[in-house]
């Protein structure tokens, strides 16, 4: 079952930026925030990332580092 989140005391300037971003994407502010929360929840925590990188053996290749960072950060914004 889905849950409802409420965020209080969002500055007017921040909310207006969210309205602008949502409009540029053709979605509502709640949908924009829902997508961002999904991305945030799917990212590794710092602790999880460190545990994963400790299990790697040998020196890391540049491509491994970039792949790991991309996985941690999530997809680039539209």
Protein Blocks (a to p, Z undefined) as FASTA:
>chain_A
ZZddddehiafklmmmmmmmmmmnopafklmmmmmmmmmmmpccfklmmmmmmmpgcjdd
fklmmmmmmmmnopadZZ
